[in-house]
Amino acid sequence: MIAPAENGASGPVNEAPHVPVMLAEVVSALSPQKNETIVDGTFGAGGYTKAILEAGANVIAIDRDPHAIAAGQALVEAVGGRLRLVEGRFSNLESHLETLGENAVDGVVLDLGVSSMQLDQADRGFSFRFDGPLDMRMGQHGPTAADVVNHLPQKDLTRVIGLLGEEKRASAVSSAIARRRTDQPFERTADLAAVVEKVVGRSPKKAQIHPATRTFQALRIYVNGELEEVAEALGAAERVLRPGGRLVVVTFHSLEDRIVKRFLAERTRTRAGGSRHMPEQEVPPPTFELVVKGAREPGEDEIRRNPRARSARLRAGRRLDAPARGTNAEALGVPRLADISGLRG
């Protein structure tokens, strides 16, 4: 149990309504120190932020969900100015810091994907476990998932479901959606899930996984531009971290993890492979060194306590003093998809 801190001291603060994934591993890799400034790019219910505050560091926490920002105001008051909350995208963390008068920080932590709070709220439309409006917007503005399934051309919908959901039957799913939407637009999560289930069917080997899981994942990622956000945030973190600063990222599916893995591999590389036919190429000086070699995974005890942790992977690096580089999202594994910005019924 975590109790409120008094007078801004670095003691424990209020308990979060959800369980932060790999909390001990995140704090270990981030290594927050007293009076340091750490950016929590995905505030959510404040699980990581509270642990960082307890270690004595100050926190700038970002979340694009206005509900998370509103819920975090009590924590801001409890810690006496050591926490600053910012509503916005973590990809814009550099501009958020400039607005706050900060030009460098000691750590950045990103917990990617949808939060348990959002999954558990039916009216947000992230999950088919509860029937709700087909929304899925983290920031609650722009096109919804309903706009996507009702108006995105079928060939583009196939690419979204196939690439972002890694759904093998993407073409059949998009075809079924296109046929149905001509007669009746999709409005509810349960309605879409039922159509997808008829196409994909249930696997006896994976009975616990709903057939619409991959399609819903694809729509959520697409609606929120999550992969683009990750690539941009990694580049921004490289620019704002001072030498010795730590970057810690927790991912929950292979698409995110691939981007983070490629970024850290590129930024820690000291030489490019050559061959007898091709001389070894020069590479820019590394901007990071690995804090964690490869990826850390949650332990069996944590997975038993919190099944949502089972797919989590943690990667971390420490900033070196070489200049930051440009970031190529496509080279990091972000697919090029149809523009969503003007998609509205």
N, C-alpha and C positions, 0 to 999 in steps of 0.2 A: 504494500500500500504506500502511495506517495502523498505526502501532505503538502499544503501550501508553504512557500517560502515567506519569510517575514523581512520587511524593510529592504527588499532587493538582494538579500543574501543568496549565496550560491547553494542553498539547501534544496531539499526535494520540493517538487511542485505537484499540482493536481494530477490525479490519475487519468489517463486517456480512456475513452470509451472503446478503444480497439487495441489490439496487440501489435506493436511495431515489430516488423519482421527483422530478424538477425540483429537485434538491438546491441547486444554485447559486441558482436563482430564489427558493427558499424562504428561504435564508440572507440574500439581498439584501433581500427584503421584510421579514423579521423583524428584521434589523440588530441582532443580539445584541451587547451591550457588556460589557466586563469588570465582574464583580461584580453584574450584573443577574440577576434571577430570571425564568426562562422556563418556561412549562408546555408540555410536549410531551404532548398529550392522547391520542396514539395511538403509544405507544412502539414496538411491534412488535419489530423486530430492532435498534432503536436508531440507525438511520441519521441521522435529523435530530438526535437528542440528541447524538450524537458531534460533529457539526459545530458545534452550539451550544456545547458544552463547549470545543472547540478555539478558539472565538472568545473565551473567557474568562468566559462567563456560567455561572451555576449553573442546574441543571435540576430541576424536579419533573416526573417522567414517569409517566403513567397508562396502564394497559392492563387491560381486563377479562379477558384471557386469562392464566390462571395459568402457562401454559407460557412466555409472553413474560416475565413477571415473574421466574420462576425462572432463565431464561437470561440475564437482565440483571444478576444479582447479581455476576457477575465484573466487570462494568463499574463497578458501585457501588464495589467495593473498589479498582479501578484508579485512580479519580479522587479518592480521599481525601475523601469526604464532600460533594463538589460535586453529586452526583446523589442524589436521593431517589426511590425507586420506590414507586408506589401501585397496588395491585390494585383495580380498580373501573371504573365507567363514567365517561367524560369529561363526560357531562351533569351529573354530581355534582361537578365540579371545585371549585365554591365550598365545599362541605362538606369535601372532601379538604384544601383549603388551610387551612380553619379548624382541622382536626385537627392539621395540622402547625404551627399557630401563625402562619400567613401571612394577611394580610388584603388584600394587593394585589400584583400582579406586573407585570413590564415587557413580557411578550409571551405569546401563546398561539398554538400551531400545531396544526392538526388535519389529519391525512392520512386521509381517509375511506375507508370500504369495507373489504374483506377483505384481509389481508396475504398476500404471496407465500408465507410460511411456512405459513399455514393452507391455502392452495390446494394446496400440494405435499404435504400430509399426508393420505393416503387415509383414515385412521381418523377424520378430522374431518368428512368427508362434505360438503365445500364444492364439490367439483368432480366432474364425470363423467369427467374424464380418467383417474382412478383409481377403480376400484370400491371402495366403502367403505360403512359404515353411513350411513343417511340422517339425519345429525345437524344440522350447520350452526351449532351454538351457539358463539358466540365465548367466552362465559363458562362454558360447559359445565354450565349448570343451567337448569331450566325446560323447557317443551315443545320437542321436536325437530321437524325438518322432517318426519320420519315421522309424528309426531302430527298435524301439519297436514294432510298429504295423505290420511291415513287417517280423520280424524275431523271436519275442518272441513266444515260444510254446503256443498253444491256451489255455491250462489249466492254464498256468501262467498269460496269458493276462486276463483271466476271473477273477483271484484273484486280479490283479491290479485294474481292472475296478470296481469290486465289493467292495473291501475293501477301496481303496483310493477315489473312486468316489461315493461310497454308491449307486451304480446303481443297481436297483432291477433286471433289465434284462441283467445283465453282461454276462451271458452265451450266450444269443442270440446275443448280440452285438459282442462278440469275435468270435462267429461262423460265422457271416456275414463278419467280417474283414478277417478271415482265408480263407473263400471261395474266396473273391475278390482278395486277395493278390497273390493267385496262378496264376491268369491270368494277373494281372497288379498291380505292387507295388504302395503303397500310397506315394505321394510326396507333396500334397497340403492340406491345412487345409479345404478348402471348399469341397474337394472330400471326405475326411473322415467324415466331418459333415453330408454330404448328405447320406452316407451309414448308419450312426448311426440313423439319423432321420427316415429313412425307417423302421428300426427295432423298435425303441422306440415309434414313433408317437408323435403327439402333444396333450397335455391334454387341454381340454376346460377350466379347472379350473386354469391352469397355462400357459395360452397362451403367456405370456410375457417371459417365460423361454424356451430357445431353447432345444430340446431333446438331443443334444450332449453335453450340459453343464457339466454333471457329468463325461462323458468319457474324455473330455478335461481336467477337473480338475485332474482326476486320472493320466493321462499321464504326465501332468506337474509336479505333486508331485513326481511321480516315476522317471522321467528323472533327476530331480534335487535333489533327496534324501531328500526332504524337512522335512519329519517327523524325520528322523535320525538326520538331522541338528538341529532341535529344541531341541531334547533330549540332544544332545551333548552340545549345547550352554547353556542350563540351568545349566548343571553341571559345565561348564567352568565359567559361571557368578558367581556361588556359590564360586568358588575357588579364583576369582580375586576381588570380592567385599570386601572392608574393613568393619569392624563392623559399622553399621549405614548406609551402602550403600544401594541404592534402586534398585530393579529389577522391570522393567515395561514391560509388554508384551501385544501387541495388536494382537489378532487372528481374522481370517475371516471365519473359518469353524470349524465344530464340532471336527474333528480329531485333529487339532492343539490345540484347546481349551481344549480338554480332557487331552492331555499331560501336558499342563501348570497347569491345575487344579489339576491333580494327584501329580505333582511335589511339588506344594506349600502345598497341603494337607499333604503330607508325611513329608515335611521339617518343617512344623509348628506344627505337632502333638506332644503332650506332654505325651500322654498315649495311650496304645493299649487296645481296648475293651476286657473285660473278661466275663466269664459267670460262672454259678455254676459248669459246667463241665470242664471248662478250666480257669486256673488262669490268672489274668491279666499279660500281657507280658511287659517286660521292653523295652523301645525304646531309641534310642540315643537322646542326647540333641537336641532340635530344632535349626536349622540353620537360620531360617527366622521367622519373625512375619508378619502378614498380614497388609499391608497398606490399601488395599481395601478389605472389606469383600465380598466374592463372586465375581461376575463379574459386571463391569459397562458397560452400553450400551450407544450408541449415542442417543442424544435427537432427538425429531421429527424435529426440525428446521434444524439440521445438515443433517438428512436423506433427507429432502426436497432439501437442497442445493447440497448434494452430495450422490446420490443413492447408490454408492459403499460402503458407510459406514453402510448400513442397517444390515449387518451380523457381524459387528465388536464387539468384546468383549475385555475389558481391565481387566487384573489381575496384582496385584503388591504385592511385599513383601519387607521387610527391613531386611538386613543381621544382624544376631546376631553374638556373638563371638565364638560359638561352631565350632569345626573343620568341614571342608567340607567332604561330604561322596561320595562314589562311585555312579554312575548312571546306572540303569538297564533300557535300552531303551524299552525292551519288557514289563516290568512291568509298564512302563508309558503309554503303549498303542501303541507302534510302531510295526506294523505287520512284520512278517518275510516273505520276498518275494524273488523271483528269483534274482540272482546277475545280475546287469546290466552292469558291467564294461567291459566285453568282447563282448558285443552285438553290432556287426557291420556287415552290409551287404557287 
